[in-house]
């Protein structure tokens, strides 16, 4: 008779760094099942939870794959909400332990900082903890460890190469000397369309994004008369992306880090700022709350 005494709790953001083959849901759960059986004869999975900030397209895709392929419950944890994913994971673990006293093993897919605080309390209850992580743990607190293969990070091109790509993308555009708001937005939008057609810039905008200062360099080529007194740079681009495949994103903790992204993709920790429709006068408040 199959027991259901194993809980699996995953941080989708941790899996962003893992090689896609290593985070295949069925293969990963197979490794977990084997490890749990060997460690403490744990059987079927009674709890399956994945936490993610669903505004992050990469983490959301991972969470949705876990839900679709293995019936995981998705717990949305907004990055800007002030609640840490580690806290939510811990709450889910202890709730599962309270609901099922016969839970024999807990698997946490995440960083050591996520599962380390759980070890003592789980051990006091006679339960094993298996860490499933992309980074080898510094301590031996976990009863078992499954190491996940890291993916190959894409190295951003050097600034000189980015500037050359910007120059190449913008050279076909006729510079505008107009300084009215409509003309500035039109010039910025035309520039973004040109950047999307430049292979190296498009690739960067689909992964880590182009910083607002990098794109500002292109703006000086197509709207040389622009000054921030006419329209703030952030507001200008929030207007320019309206109706395009571009979006403006800001890091929830490092608020000075603003990037332009293609196709709705977001690096970890970033949230999308809503585009500004034309015809609405500024100034425009920043919708992202300041960190406490």
Secondary structure, DSSP 8 states (H G I E B T S, - for coil): ---EEEEEEEETTGGGGB-GGGG-HHHHHHHHHHHHHHHH---EEEEEEEEE-TTSHHHHHHHHHHHHHH--EEEE--GGGS--HHHHHHHHHHHHHHH-TT--EEEEES-HHHHGGGHHHHHHTT-EEEEEESS--SS--SSEEEE--B--------HHHHHHHHHHHHTTS------SHHHHHHHHHHHHHHHHTSHHHHHHHTTT-EEHHHHHHHHHHH-TT--TTTS-HHHHHHHHTTTSSEEEEEESS-TT-EEEEETT---TTEEEE----TT--S-----S----
